[in-house]
C-alpha cells in the first residue's frame, strides 16, 4: 500500500461532539482554499448526516440521498461494501462508480469536491464484516476486510493523484469504524466541554492504540491486530475544543476548566504514545455555532457562502448576526490552516 495523500478521520468515541458539522465545514473550506486538489468526503456513519448536508441540506439533501439508496447497486459506501461482502478478497471492477461528483448535485459546493455517500446498511454489514474477518482462511482475512476502504482510497488517488480525504466516522467502534480509521493517516478528535469528552480521550487510547487492554483480550486487541497485519494506525493531528461558550473571545471559566481536563488527558496520552501525534499545536477552540450550523446544514451551504441576515428554516425565521458568524469562520479557518 502506497498512498501519499492526507487522509483525515473525524472521530470521537463520544457522540454529540459536533463531528459531522466539523467534517462539513472543514472539508468545504479546505476545498475552497485548495481548488487544485480533489477534496473527497467519505461518510462512514450510518446516519449519513454529512452526506445529506453535502447533497443539498435538510430537505433536498435527504431526497437526493434516498435516490442514491434506491439505485442498483446503491451509489453509496454501502453499495461498495455490498460488492466487497460478495467477493471479500477481490477489488471491485469499477470502484469509482461509487464516488459522486457532488458539486454537480449541490452547486453551492466548490467544484473540486467528491463524495462517497453514507448508508444505513453499514449497521447490518458490520455483522458480515466481523464474520469474514474472523475466518482462518485465507490467513490475511482480517487484513483484507480492514483494507476495504483503503482499496477505495487507492482507486480514487489513482484517478486523482492530488487528493485529500475527510472521513466522517460513527462514535461506535464497530467494524466499519475500524475500517474507516485504518484508511486515515491523521485523526481529528472534536471534544466538547464535559466529563464525557475527557473520558473519551482515555477510550481513544484504549480502543485505537490498545493502551491498558488486558492481555486476556489479546485476540480482540485492535492495535495488536493492526500491527500484526502491518496496517498503520492514524496519528492524532487536532483536538478541536468545540461549541465553546466565549466571553471576550476566550472560553468562559466553566468551559476553560473542562478544556483543561481534556488537555490533561491528551497530555497523558502523549506520554504513553508519543509517536501517535502528527502535530504539536493540537488544540483549537471553536465557539458554539448557534444559528450558523442551523443555516449551513439546512441549506447545504459552505461556511464561506453564509452571510449575516434572516433565513427561513422550515417556515420559522432565523437571524444570523455578523459577530458570531465571523468568530466561527475565524476558528474554522485556523483549524483548516493546521491541516
Buried (B, 14 or more C-beta within 10 A) or exposed (E): EEBEBBBBBBBBBBEEBBBBBBBBBBBBBBBBBBEEBBBBBBBBBBBBBBBBBBBBBBEBBBEBBEEBBEEEEBBBBBBBBBBBBEEBBEBBEEBEEBBBEBBEBBEBBBEBBBBBBBBBBBBEBBEBBBBBBEBEEEEBBBBBBBBBBBBBBBBBBEEBEEBBBBBBBBBBBBBBBBBBBBBBBBBBBBBBBBEBBBBBBBBBBBBBBBBEBEEEEEEEBBBBBBEEBEBEBBBBBBBBBBBBEBEEEEBEEEBBEBBEBBBEBBEBBBEEBEEBBBEEEBEBBBBBBBBBBBBBBBBBBBBBBBEEEEBEBEEEEBEBEEEBBEBBBEBBBBBBEBB
